């Protein structure tokens, strides 16, 4: 069963036929949502689902699924290597700057210091690769989130979840409801030892949307 989520100015569909970092993205005008969603759902009813993750245009059927190795829900082989803790700077530096871009064994990450806590995640936003170190940190529904400067994606600092406000397309008078897309941004472990900050890359092999920007596929484009 496919799920369509309607936002204030666009909608997202979890169908596997249209894909953009594991989620189908349609930029829509609110007044056109119902008509376009119906057309899209009619298309889904007539089309077989794709089985592999891929990235394509906004409303362009995926054509390169077979070029990406690995199955849905797992990371392509040899594209991600967990490592031991890596020194990334002094605690004072992060306390002063709050958001610092680092490179840990070839992977660009960003380390945040906020509300006396350290957090680390992939530097490229899962949605379109935006630089998260240039975003603002905001309280969204009681959770601290980094707001991507490109398209205002809301990502929780502690778990890498993508939060969103959705509206009922049949009743625009209802207040937006805060929901979660689940983990979309890979988060990493931060340790502070004797005022020195170390980062250990996540050792999870489960595919996360932000992994796309560190894959062999993006390197070819």
SVG drawing of the C-alpha trace seen along z (x, -y; Angstrom):
<svg xmlns="http://www.w3.org/2000/svg" viewBox="-12 -31 55 38">
<polyline fill="none" stroke="black" stroke-width="0.4" points="0.0,0.0 1.4,-3.4 1.2,-6.5 0.9,-10.0 1.7,-12.8 0.4,-16.3 2.4,-19.4 1.5,-23.1 3.1,-23.4 4.0,-19.9 3.3,-16.2 5.5,-13.1 4.6,-9.6 6.3,-6.5 5.7,-4.6 8.8,-2.9 7.9,-3.9 9.0,-7.5 12.0,-8.0 14.1,-10.8 16.3,-9.6 13.8,-6.8 10.8,-9.2 8.8,-10.4 8.9,-14.2 6.2,-16.2 6.3,-20.0 2.7,-21.0 0.5,-24.0 -2.0,-23.4 -4.9,-24.2 -3.7,-21.4 -2.9,-18.7 -6.1,-16.7 -6.1,-16.5 -2.4,-15.6 -2.5,-13.1 -5.4,-11.3 -3.6,-11.3 -0.5,-9.9 -2.4,-7.2 -4.1,-6.2 -0.6,-5.8 0.5,-3.6 -2.5,-1.4 -1.4,-0.7 2.3,-0.4 4.4,2.4 6.5,1.3 10.3,0.9 12.4,2.9 15.6,1.0 16.5,-2.4 17.4,-5.1 17.4,-8.8 15.7,-10.5 13.9,-13.7 11.0,-15.1 8.3,-13.3 10.4,-11.1 10.1,-7.3 13.3,-5.7 15.4,-4.4 18.6,-3.5 17.5,-1.2 19.5,1.8 22.7,-0.3 22.6,-0.5 23.9,2.5 22.3,3.8 18.7,4.4 16.2,2.0 17.0,1.5 20.7,2.4 23.8,0.4 25.5,1.3 28.6,3.4 31.9,1.7 30.4,-1.8 30.4,-2.3 33.2,-1.4 32.8,-2.0 36.1,-3.0 37.6,-3.7 37.2,-7.1 38.8,-9.9 40.0,-13.2 38.2,-16.1 39.1,-19.1 39.2,-20.6 36.0,-20.9 36.5,-24.7 36.4,-25.0 33.0,-23.3 31.6,-25.2 32.5,-28.4 31.4,-27.5 28.4,-25.4 28.4,-23.8 31.6,-22.4 32.0,-20.5 34.6,-17.7 35.9,-14.8 36.2,-11.4 38.0,-8.9 36.6,-10.5 33.1,-11.0 31.9,-14.6 30.0,-15.0 28.9,-17.9 29.3,-18.1 26.9,-20.2 27.3,-21.5 23.9,-22.6 22.4,-22.9 25.5,-21.5 25.3,-18.3 27.3,-17.1 25.7,-15.5 27.1,-14.3 25.5,-13.4 26.2,-13.3 26.9,-16.8 24.8,-16.5 21.0,-16.7 19.2,-13.5 16.7,-15.5 18.9,-17.3 22.4,-17.4 22.2,-20.8 25.0,-21.8 23.6,-21.2 26.3,-23.2 24.7,-26.3 21.3,-25.6 19.6,-26.8 18.8,-24.6 15.2,-24.9 12.8,-23.3 10.3,-21.3 7.6,-19.7 9.9,-19.5 12.8,-18.0 16.0,-19.8 16.3,-19.8 18.7,-21.2 16.8,-23.0 18.4,-22.5 19.1,-25.8 18.0,-24.5 14.4,-23.3 13.8,-23.6 13.9,-19.9 13.7,-19.3 16.1,-16.7 16.4,-15.6 19.9,-16.0 19.8,-12.9 18.3,-10.3 18.4,-11.8 14.6,-11.5 12.9,-13.7 10.0,-15.6 7.3,-17.2 4.0,-19.0 1.2,-17.5 -2.3,-18.7 -5.5,-16.9 -6.1,-17.5 -9.9,-17.2 -10.0,-19.8 -7.4,-22.6 -8.9,-24.2 -7.5,-21.5 -4.2,-22.5 -1.0,-20.8 0.0,-17.6 3.6,-16.9 4.8,-13.5 8.0,-11.6 9.5,-10.0 11.7,-7.8 15.5,-7.9 16.6,-9.7 20.0,-11.1 22.9,-8.9 24.0,-9.9 27.4,-9.2 28.8,-8.8 30.7,-11.7 33.0,-11.3 34.8,-14.0 38.0,-12.8 40.1,-15.3 38.6,-18.2 39.3,-16.5 36.4,-15.6 36.3,-12.3 33.8,-10.9 33.1,-7.3 31.2,-6.6 28.0,-4.7 28.5,-0.9 24.9,-0.3 24.6,1.4 20.9,0.4 20.4,-2.0 19.6,-5.6 18.6,-8.2 21.7,-10.5 23.9,-7.5 23.0,-8.4 25.4,-11.4 28.3,-9.2 27.6,-6.4 29.4,-5.4 26.4,-6.5 26.6,-10.1 30.3,-10.1 29.5,-9.3 27.1,-12.2"/>
</svg>
